[in-house]
């Protein structure tokens, strides 16, 4: 089970994930290069968690500081190929070898993104619209696996999602399946 969760991007989805993970008992590092996003996150978390629980979240301004000790890294960058490729490249070089990468995407292939890393077995997609996840409009979350995704990665995300109150379902990435 991950104990330290790094969330890259403190926009609406990142703020919501930081809040949910902190409430579930995880140590959270929330990163954003935009100071106003971190400020909005701090205000939201202060209101929702109260001052006593706020230390569960550490606010950082560099990816390196966020992922240095992370067990699970969730990027909340825009769901665009160039953004995802860049963040996966950075994460792969900065995160410890044990770290699992999860990325919210409904349009991109996790198989393709995973193949851009030295740890394709530790990559998984949260195949849900970011707005739906942040709004809490669904208690089911689809996790999309690459052909290389390890059973340990699947189990880790299953436990993480359940602690956040979601029922995870899994399916293989259609782009990673052999043509029939």
C-alpha positions in Angstrom: 0.0 0.0 0.0 1.4 3.4 -0.8 2.1 5.7 2.1 3.3 8.7 0.2 1.3 10.0 -2.8 2.7 12.8 -5.0 0.2 14.7 -7.0 1.5 16.7 -9.9 -0.8 19.7 -10.7 -2.9 21.6 -8.1 -5.7 22.5 -10.4 -9.3 21.3 -9.5 -8.5 17.6 -10.0 -5.2 17.8 -8.1 -6.8 19.6 -5.2 -9.6 17.1 -5.0 -7.2 14.1 -5.1 -5.0 15.7 -2.4 -8.0 16.2 -0.2 -9.3 12.7 -0.8 -5.9 11.1 -0.2 -5.3 13.1 2.9 -8.7 12.1 4.3 -7.9 8.5 3.5 -4.7 8.8 5.7 -2.0 9.1 3.0 0.9 11.5 3.2 0.5 13.8 0.2 2.9 16.0 -1.7 1.1 18.4 -3.9 3.1 20.2 -6.7 2.3 22.9 -9.1 4.5 25.4 -10.8 1.8 28.1 -10.6 1.8 29.6 -7.0 -1.9 30.6 -7.3 -2.9 27.0 -7.8 -1.0 26.0 -4.6 -2.7 28.9 -2.8 -6.1 27.8 -3.9 -5.3 24.2 -2.8 -4.1 25.5 0.6 -7.3 27.4 1.1 -9.5 24.4 0.1 -7.6 22.0 2.3 -7.6 24.3 5.2 -11.4 24.6 5.0 -12.0 20.9 4.4 -9.4 19.3 6.6 -9.0 21.9 9.4 -5.6 22.9 10.8 -5.0 19.6 12.6 -5.1 17.5 9.5 -3.4 19.9 7.1 0.1 18.7 7.9 -0.8 15.5 6.0 -0.3 17.6 2.8 3.0 19.2 1.9 3.0 21.9 -0.8 6.0 21.9 -3.1 6.9 23.9 -6.2 9.1 21.4 -8.0 8.4 17.9 -9.4 11.6 16.7 -7.9 10.6 17.7 -4.4 7.2 16.1 -4.9 8.3 12.7 -6.2 11.6 12.2 -4.2 10.0 9.8 -1.7 6.7 8.9 -3.5 5.3 5.4 -3.7 2.5 6.6 -6.0 2.6 9.5 -8.4 -0.6 10.9 -10.0 -0.1 13.5 -12.7 -2.9 16.0 -13.2 -1.5 17.7 -16.3 -3.7 18.4 -19.3 -4.8 15.3 -21.2 -2.7 16.1 -24.2 0.0 13.8 -25.7 2.9 16.3 -25.4 2.0 17.2 -21.8 1.7 13.5 -20.8 4.9 12.5 -22.6 6.9 15.3 -21.0 5.6 14.5 -17.5 6.2 10.8 -17.8 9.8 11.5 -19.0 10.4 13.8 -16.0 8.8 11.5 -13.5 10.7 8.4 -14.8 14.0 10.2 -14.2 13.1 11.8 -10.8 10.9 9.3 -8.9 12.4 6.4 -7.0 12.4 3.0 -8.8 9.5 1.7 -6.7 7.1 4.5 -7.6 4.0 3.7 -9.6 2.6 6.2 -12.1 -1.1 6.8 -12.5 -2.5 9.2 -15.1 -6.0 10.4 -15.6 -6.7 10.1 -19.3 -9.7 9.1 -21.5 -8.0 9.8 -24.8 -4.5 8.6 -24.6 -3.0 5.1 -24.6 -1.4 4.1 -21.3 0.4 1.4 -23.3 2.1 4.1 -25.4 2.8 6.3 -22.4 4.2 3.4 -20.4 6.6 2.4 -23.2 8.2 5.9 -22.9 9.5 4.9 -19.4 11.9 2.5 -17.9 9.1 1.1 -15.7 6.2 0.2 -18.1 5.0 -2.4 -15.5 4.4 0.4 -13.0 2.1 2.6 -15.2 -1.7 2.6 -15.2 -4.5 5.0 -16.4 -7.4 6.4 -14.5 -9.8 6.3 -17.5 -12.3 8.7 -16.2 -13.1 12.3 -17.0 -11.2 14.6 -14.6 -14.3 16.7 -14.0 -16.4 13.6 -13.1 -13.7 12.3 -10.7 -13.3 15.7 -9.0 -17.1 16.2 -8.7 -17.4 12.8 -7.1 -20.3 12.0 -9.5 -19.3 8.4 -9.7 -18.2 5.8 -7.2 -16.8 3.5 -9.8 -13.5 4.2 -11.4 -12.1 2.5 -14.5 -8.4 1.7 -14.4 -6.9 0.9 -17.8 -3.8 -1.3 -17.9 -1.1 -1.7 -20.4 0.0 -5.2 -21.5 3.1 -4.7 -19.3 1.2 -3.5 -16.2 2.2 -5.7 -13.3 -0.2 -7.4 -10.9 1.5 -5.5 -8.1 0.6 -2.2 -9.8 -3.0 -3.3 -10.3 -3.2 -4.4 -6.7 -1.7 -1.1 -5.4 -4.2 1.0 -7.4 -7.1 -1.2 -6.4 -6.3 -0.7 -2.7 -5.6 3.0 -3.2 -9.0 3.6 -5.0 -10.9 1.6 -2.4 -9.4 3.7 0.4 -10.6 6.8 -1.5 -14.1 5.3 -1.6 -14.2 4.1 -5.2 -14.9 0.7 -6.6 -12.3 0.1 -9.3 -12.9 -1.8 -12.4 -10.1 -2.8 -14.8 -9.8 -3.2 -18.5 -6.8 -3.5 -20.9 -5.8 -0.5 -22.9 -7.4 -1.1 -26.4 -4.3 0.4 -28.0 -2.1 -2.1 -26.3 -4.1 -5.2 -27.6 -2.8 -7.2 -30.5 -4.9 -6.7 -33.7 -7.3 -9.6 -34.3 
